[in-house]
């Protein structure tokens, strides 16, 4: 049986070969009705475009890549606690890629080695992606940005710390979101609030800490240096931070951790100490990961629109809305962060 060709799809849909090609290549300026007609014809005939042939026929690779931090990702995988941030980025990017005939690849970038230039250069040369999603710290790594510009690869920076760097920038206001969570704890009556920092390499970590300090200062509440504990976004760092806070003579009545994994570590340390949440100590997190809904008690947290950010960014790259060497300063229309109230926070015990 002869294989189905693009000519067969064009005849079935009653359109030109060029129109079928534009639909298969996810090019803009095709009417939705025409796109649906071509897709229906291709499905009815069992036509599947060959990725290699499509790549050879034009300048596109039909690949969207995401650069993520190797050390933090591997730590999450080795600990078997998963990486919810990464999963939500994948979820947001995979949808438009599947819809528009692209492949989505995840690439680990080791920013702690001097080989990052060679590593990223080799990736771009081998994959020739049509676009790249940059997550922190890649979104602010000047070496990575320079290589993308040199290769004329469009990119979107998710959660960058600084404005400079070109590309489309998509970020939430971590400082305002952290202040909102702190306001919630203060509103419940807490005055001694512990804070667990995130990895200091990430601008979002410093912004969240500043939001916490802002809200405490706005209410005239002093922040003891002992109440701020180092963390690195991992579960174990949350355990260690909470143990330090629990050992204080005047321990906090609430703990705000910079992400959910560390907040879950705090819950574990509190339980190990024979205490309960929120009866003895309230705990709040940040991100609204899936584990926040499955913990006991369920975790009060700040939801950030990671899935929506990744979806918006991927669609913009595929549809050619982000030009290579672009210096635009656009944020797009994304839902704001949201305070998610659950069972892990309550007024302090009398």
Secondary structure, 3 states (H helix, E strand, C coil): CCCCCHHHHHHHHCCCHHHHHHHHCCCCCCCHHHHHHHHHHHHHHCCCCCHHHHHHHCCCCCEEEEEEEHHHHHHHHHCCCCCHHHHHHHHHHHHHHHHHCCEEEEEEECCCCCCHHHHHHHHHHHHCCCEEEECCCHHHCHHHHHHHHHCCCCEEEECCCCCCCCCEEECCCHHHHHHHHHHHHHHCCCCCEEEECCCCCCHHHHHHHHHHHHHHHHCCCCCCHHHEECCCCCHHHHHHHHHHHHCCCCCCCEEEECCHHHHHHHHHHHHHCCCCCCCCCEEECCECCHHHHHCCCCCEEEECCHHHHHHHHHHHHHCCCCCCCCCCCCCCCCCCCEEECCCCCCCCCC
